[in-house]
Amino acid sequence: MTGRYSRRWTSSLVALLLVTMLVPGSAWAVTRSQVDQACESSADALDEYRRAQAAFREAAAAYEAAQVEVDNVLYRQQRTSDAIDLRRQGMDIARQRFEEQAVEAYMNAGSSNALFFMAGSLDEIITATKFLNASASDELDVAGDLAAAQTELNSLQGRLQDLEAELRHVEAQRLDAKDAQESAMAADQAAWEKLSGRCADLQKQFEIEQARAAAARGGGAAGVPPAATPGFICPFPGSSFIDSWGFPRSGGRSHKGTDMMGPNGANLYAVASGTVSVGNSGLGGKTVWLTAEYGTAYYYAHLSSFNVSSGQRVSKGDVVGYNGSTGNASGGSPHLHFEIHPSGRGGSAVNPYPTLIDACR
């Protein structure tokens, strides 16, 4: 589902009355057939918009999947690198023991073991017949441990090379998906602009109701009632987004927010009056926590820069920062990762999509 520039969505009494008159019995029960009827004069534009909207959803989902693939390879790459570091540390300890025992064996056996110090590599030392014949069983154990550790290290290094090649492949796919998503987003927004005012009003309300219904069927993904976010405004007007709550992430995580795509450097707004705290991390990049006066906390991530400082009080509608791709979004499409925490900053996140689709559509 896509967002629109805030100027598109007027909340004037005239628009509300128009929808009420067009939908007898319930001002907010809009059907697809009623949208078709209202858009009869711009049916071609509506068809174009629906196709563009479906294409954007598909492209956004494909980009999400491509990003997950990149994250998974990076995760496996990091685990393999960590395993290599541990093996090397273990080998350093074993090698020190081996060298100490080699010296001891040489001192005990005399010059017959000079082969140790003539060998050109660890493998030559380990396999040297004179040393093996002269070594005690514990010395043989150390040599065997070193040989096994070296074999395992070689295997891990080969796996790491394979992962580096795989990363180049999935990263190329992610970049292709990024371009496709941004192209689909632009087409979707351009198609929306062609809808007449009356047609757009009903299509907007239809999409909001569809989103609410889908969220209501989603159990824990249903979001929060408006009472938990009184006076909420769109944090990123003009952005495009889908319901990506629960999408898989690397390390067994799942997505706990909504990614709102839009131009790099675009204004991001305080959705409520309250107090802010800024931060910077490898995951979220430049982040802002906004704790509203009524207790709900809102999380903004991947900002390019801040327009506020920690401890500052802001009013609803103030610019808190600018859209970007910092943190683990580096190299991807600029976007705002947005979360809602009804119980405050330390509480659990809920799906922000139903709230956003209402405010940003």
C-alpha positions as CSV (number, residue, x, y, z in Angstrom):
1,M,0.0,0.0,0.0
2,T,1.4,3.4,-0.8
3,G,1.4,6.8,0.9
4,R,0.6,10.1,-0.7
5,Y,1.7,13.7,-0.3
6,S,-0.3,15.2,2.6
7,R,-1.7,17.9,0.3
8,R,-3.6,15.2,-1.6
9,W,-5.6,14.2,1.5
10,T,-7.8,17.1,2.6
11,S,-9.9,16.6,5.7
12,S,-12.3,19.3,4.8
13,L,-15.9,19.1,5.8
14,V,-16.9,19.2,2.1
15,A,-14.9,16.0,1.3
16,L,-16.4,14.2,4.3
17,L,-20.0,15.2,3.4
18,L,-19.3,14.1,-0.2
19,V,-18.3,10.6,1.0
20,T,-21.3,10.5,3.4
21,M,-23.8,11.3,0.6
22,L,-22.3,8.8,-1.8
23,V,-22.5,5.9,0.7
24,P,-26.0,5.6,2.2
25,G,-26.4,4.0,5.6
26,S,-22.7,4.4,6.6
27,A,-20.3,7.1,5.8
28,W,-17.4,4.7,6.0
29,A,-18.7,1.6,4.2
30,V,-17.2,2.0,0.8
31,T,-17.3,-0.9,-1.7
32,R,-15.2,-1.4,-4.8
33,S,-18.3,-1.0,-7.0
34,Q,-19.0,2.4,-5.4
35,V,-15.5,3.4,-6.2
36,D,-15.9,2.2,-9.8
37,Q,-19.1,4.2,-10.0
38,A,-17.6,7.4,-8.6
39,C,-14.6,7.0,-11.0
40,E,-16.7,6.3,-14.1
41,S,-15.4,9.4,-15.8
42,S,-11.8,8.5,-15.1
43,A,-12.1,4.7,-15.4
44,D,-8.9,4.4,-17.4
45,A,-7.0,6.4,-14.8
46,L,-8.3,4.2,-12.0
47,D,-7.3,1.1,-13.9
48,E,-3.8,2.5,-14.4
49,Y,-3.6,3.4,-10.7
50,R,-4.7,-0.1,-9.6
51,R,-2.2,-1.8,-11.9
52,A,0.6,0.6,-10.7
53,Q,-0.4,0.0,-7.0
54,A,-0.3,-3.8,-7.5
55,A,3.1,-3.5,-9.2
56,F,4.4,-1.4,-6.4
57,R,3.3,-3.9,-3.8
58,E,4.9,-6.7,-5.7
59,A,8.2,-4.7,-6.2
60,A,8.2,-3.7,-2.5
61,A,7.8,-7.3,-1.4
62,A,10.5,-8.4,-3.8
63,Y,12.9,-5.8,-2.4
64,E,12.1,-6.9,1.2
65,A,12.9,-10.5,0.2
66,A,16.1,-9.4,-1.5
67,Q,17.2,-7.5,1.5
68,V,16.5,-10.5,3.7
69,E,18.7,-12.6,1.5
70,V,21.5,-10.1,1.8
71,D,21.0,-9.9,5.6
72,N,21.1,-13.7,5.9
73,V,24.3,-14.0,3.9
74,L,25.9,-11.2,6.0
75,Y,24.8,-13.0,9.1
76,R,26.4,-16.3,8.0
77,Q,29.5,-14.5,6.8
78,Q,29.9,-12.9,10.3
79,R,29.4,-16.3,12.1
80,T,32.0,-17.9,9.8
81,S,34.5,-15.1,10.4
82,D,33.9,-15.5,14.2
83,A,34.5,-19.2,13.9
84,I,37.7,-18.6,12.0
85,D,38.9,-16.2,14.7
86,L,38.2,-18.8,17.4
87,R,40.0,-21.5,15.5
88,R,43.0,-19.3,15.1
89,Q,43.1,-18.5,18.8
90,G,42.9,-22.2,19.6
91,M,45.7,-23.0,17.1
92,D,47.9,-20.3,18.6
93,I,47.6,-22.0,22.0
94,A,48.1,-25.5,20.6
95,R,51.1,-24.3,18.5
96,Q,52.7,-22.8,21.6
97,R,52.3,-26.1,23.5
98,F,53.6,-28.0,20.5
99,E,56.7,-25.9,20.2
100,E,57.4,-26.2,23.9
101,Q,57.1,-30.0,23.6
102,A,59.2,-30.0,20.5
103,V,62.0,-28.2,22.4
104,E,61.6,-30.5,25.3
105,A,61.8,-33.6,23.0
106,Y,64.9,-32.2,21.3
107,M,66.6,-31.5,24.6
108,N,65.8,-35.0,25.9
109,A,66.7,-36.8,22.7
110,G,69.7,-34.8,21.6
111,S,70.7,-33.9,18.1
112,S,68.6,-36.7,16.5
113,N,65.7,-34.4,16.5
114,A,67.3,-31.5,14.7
115,L,64.8,-32.2,12.0
116,F,62.3,-30.1,14.0
117,F,64.3,-27.0,13.3
118,M,65.2,-27.9,9.7
119,A,61.5,-28.3,8.7
120,G,60.1,-25.6,6.5
121,S,56.5,-25.8,7.7
122,L,54.3,-27.0,10.5
123,D,53.1,-29.9,8.4
124,E,56.7,-31.0,7.9
125,I,57.2,-31.0,11.6
126,I,54.0,-32.8,12.3
127,T,54.8,-35.6,9.9
128,A,58.5,-35.8,10.6
129,T,59.2,-39.5,11.2
130,K,62.1,-38.9,13.7
131,F,59.9,-36.6,15.7
132,L,56.9,-39.0,15.8
133,N,59.2,-41.8,16.8
134,A,60.7,-39.8,19.6
135,S,57.5,-38.0,20.9
136,A,55.5,-39.2,23.8
137,S,51.8,-39.9,23.3
138,D,50.7,-36.5,24.7
139,E,53.0,-34.8,22.2
140,L,51.4,-36.8,19.4
141,D,48.0,-35.7,20.7
142,V,49.0,-32.0,20.4
143,A,50.4,-32.6,16.9
144,G,47.2,-34.4,15.9
145,D,45.0,-31.6,17.3
146,L,47.0,-29.0,15.4
147,A,46.6,-31.0,12.1
148,A,42.8,-31.3,12.7
149,A,42.5,-27.6,13.6
150,Q,44.4,-26.6,10.4
151,T,42.1,-28.8,8.3
152,E,39.0,-27.2,9.9
153,L,40.5,-23.8,9.5
154,N,41.1,-24.4,5.8
155,S,37.5,-25.6,5.4
156,L,36.1,-22.5,7.2
157,Q,38.2,-20.2,5.0
158,G,36.9,-21.9,1.9
159,R,33.4,-21.5,3.2
160,L,34.0,-17.8,3.8
161,Q,35.2,-17.4,0.2
162,D,32.0,-19.0,-1.0
163,L,29.9,-16.7,1.1
164,E,31.8,-13.7,-0.3
165,A,30.8,-14.8,-3.8
166,E,27.2,-15.4,-2.7
167,L,27.1,-12.0,-1.2
168,R,28.1,-10.3,-4.4
169,H,25.3,-12.2,-6.2
170,V,22.5,-11.4,-3.7
171,E,23.7,-7.8,-3.4
172,A,23.4,-7.4,-7.2
173,Q,19.8,-8.9,-7.0
174,R,19.0,-6.5,-4.1
175,L,20.2,-3.5,-6.2
176,D,18.0,-4.6,-9.1
177,A,15.0,-5.0,-6.7
178,K,15.8,-1.5,-5.3
179,D,15.7,0.1,-8.7
180,A,12.5,-1.8,-9.6
181,Q,10.8,-0.7,-6.4
182,E,11.7,3.0,-6.8
183,S,10.5,2.9,-10.4
184,A,7.2,1.3,-9.4
185,M,6.8,3.8,-6.6
186,A,7.2,6.7,-9.0
187,A,4.7,5.1,-11.4
188,D,2.2,4.5,-8.6
189,Q,2.4,8.1,-7.4
190,A,2.1,9.5,-10.9
191,A,-1.0,7.3,-11.6
192,W,-2.6,8.5,-8.4
193,E,-2.3,12.1,-9.5
194,K,-4.4,11.4,-12.5
195,L,-7.5,10.5,-10.4
196,S,-10.3,13.0,-10.1
197,G,-10.9,14.5,-6.7
198,R,-14.2,12.6,-6.1
199,C,-12.7,9.3,-7.4
200,A,-9.6,9.8,-5.2
201,D,-11.6,10.5,-2.1
202,L,-13.6,7.2,-2.3
203,Q,-10.6,5.2,-3.4
204,K,-8.7,6.5,-0.4
205,Q,-11.5,5.5,2.0
206,F,-11.8,2.1,0.4
207,E,-8.1,1.4,0.9
208,I,-8.2,2.6,4.5
209,E,-11.1,0.3,5.2
210,Q,-9.4,-2.6,3.5
211,A,-6.3,-2.0,5.6
212,R,-8.3,-1.9,8.8
213,A,-10.1,-5.1,7.9
214,A,-6.9,-6.9,7.0
215,A,-5.2,-5.7,10.2
216,A,-8.2,-6.9,12.3
217,R,-7.7,-10.4,10.9
218,G,-4.1,-10.3,11.8
219,G,-4.3,-10.8,15.5
220,G,-1.2,-9.2,17.0
221,A,-0.6,-7.3,13.8
222,A,-3.8,-5.4,14.2
223,G,-2.2,-2.3,15.5
224,V,-3.8,0.0,18.1
225,P,-7.1,1.9,18.3
226,P,-7.0,5.6,17.6
227,A,-7.4,6.3,21.3
228,A,-3.8,5.2,21.8
229,T,-2.5,7.7,19.2
230,P,-4.8,10.8,19.6
231,G,-4.2,13.5,17.0
232,F,-1.7,11.3,15.1
233,I,-0.3,12.9,11.9
234,C,1.7,11.3,9.1
235,P,5.4,11.3,10.0
236,F,6.5,11.1,6.3
237,P,4.0,12.7,3.9
238,G,4.6,11.6,0.3
239,S,6.2,8.3,1.3
240,S,5.2,4.9,-0.1
241,F,4.9,1.8,2.1
242,I,3.3,-1.6,2.4
243,D,2.4,-3.7,5.5
244,S,5.7,-5.4,6.2
245,W,5.0,-6.2,9.8
246,G,6.4,-9.6,10.7
247,F,8.5,-10.0,7.6
248,P,11.6,-12.2,8.4
249,R,14.9,-10.6,9.2
250,S,18.4,-12.0,9.8
251,G,19.3,-13.9,12.9
252,G,15.7,-15.1,13.4
253,R,14.3,-11.6,13.9
254,S,11.1,-10.3,12.4
255,H,10.2,-6.8,11.2
256,K,8.6,-4.7,14.0
257,G,7.7,-1.6,12.0
258,T,6.8,-0.1,8.7
259,D,9.4,1.0,6.2
260,M,8.2,4.3,4.5
261,M,10.1,4.8,1.2
262,G,10.8,8.3,-0.1
263,P,13.4,10.8,-1.2
264,N,16.7,11.1,0.7
265,G,16.8,14.2,2.9
266,A,13.0,14.6,3.0
267,N,11.4,16.1,6.1
268,L,10.3,13.7,8.9
269,Y,7.7,15.1,11.3
270,A,6.8,14.7,14.9
271,V,3.5,12.8,15.0
272,A,2.7,14.2,18.4
273,S,3.9,16.7,21.0
274,G,6.4,15.4,23.5
275,T,10.1,14.9,24.3
276,V,12.7,13.4,22.0
277,S,15.9,11.4,22.4
278,V,18.4,10.9,19.6
279,G,20.9,8.0,19.1
280,N,23.1,6.2,16.6
281,S,23.6,2.5,16.3
282,G,24.8,-0.1,13.8
283,L,21.2,-1.4,13.3
284,G,19.0,1.7,13.2
285,G,21.6,4.2,12.2
286,K,20.6,7.7,13.3
287,T,17.4,7.3,15.4
288,V,14.9,9.4,17.2
289,W,12.6,8.3,20.0
290,L,9.6,10.6,20.5
291,T,7.7,10.0,23.8
292,A,4.3,11.7,23.4
293,E,2.7,13.6,26.3
294,Y,0.1,10.9,26.5
295,G,2.8,8.2,27.0
296,T,3.0,6.4,23.6
297,A,6.5,6.3,22.2
298,Y,7.4,6.5,18.5
299,Y,10.6,5.3,17.0
300,Y,12.2,6.8,13.8
301,A,15.2,5.0,12.3
302,H,17.8,5.3,9.4
303,L,17.7,9.1,9.4
304,S,20.3,10.9,7.4
305,S,20.6,13.7,10.0
306,F,18.8,15.2,13.0
307,N,16.9,18.4,13.5
308,V,16.5,17.9,17.2
309,S,18.6,17.0,20.2
310,S,18.1,14.7,23.2
311,G,15.8,16.1,25.9
312,Q,14.2,18.7,23.5
313,R,10.5,19.2,23.6
314,V,8.8,19.2,20.2
315,S,5.3,20.1,19.0
316,K,3.3,18.0,16.7
317,G,4.3,18.8,13.1
318,D,7.9,19.9,14.0
319,V,10.6,18.5,11.8
320,V,12.6,16.0,13.9
321,G,15.0,14.9,11.1
322,Y,15.6,13.9,7.5
323,N,15.0,10.7,5.6
324,G,18.1,8.5,4.9
325,S,19.6,5.1,4.8
326,T,22.0,4.9,7.8
327,G,22.6,1.8,10.0
328,N,21.9,-1.5,8.4
329,A,20.0,0.3,5.6
330,S,23.2,1.6,4.2
331,G,23.3,1.1,0.4
332,G,19.6,0.5,0.2
333,S,16.6,2.7,-0.7
334,P,16.3,5.7,1.6
335,H,13.4,5.1,4.0
336,L,12.0,5.8,7.5
337,H,11.6,2.7,9.7
338,F,8.7,3.7,11.9
339,E,7.5,2.0,15.1
340,I,4.7,2.6,17.7
341,H,5.1,1.5,21.3
342,P,1.8,2.2,23.1
343,S,3.3,1.4,26.6
344,G,6.2,3.7,26.1
345,R,9.8,3.3,25.1
346,G,10.3,0.1,27.1
347,G,7.2,-1.5,25.9
348,S,6.5,-3.8,23.0
349,A,6.0,-2.5,19.4
350,V,2.7,-2.9,17.6
351,N,2.0,-2.8,13.9
352,P,2.0,0.9,12.9
353,Y,0.6,0.2,9.4
354,P,-3.1,0.6,10.2
355,T,-2.4,4.0,11.9
356,L,-0.1,5.1,9.1
357,I,-2.5,4.2,6.3
358,D,-5.2,6.3,8.0
359,A,-3.0,9.3,8.5
360,C,-0.9,9.2,5.4
361,R,-3.4,8.2,2.7
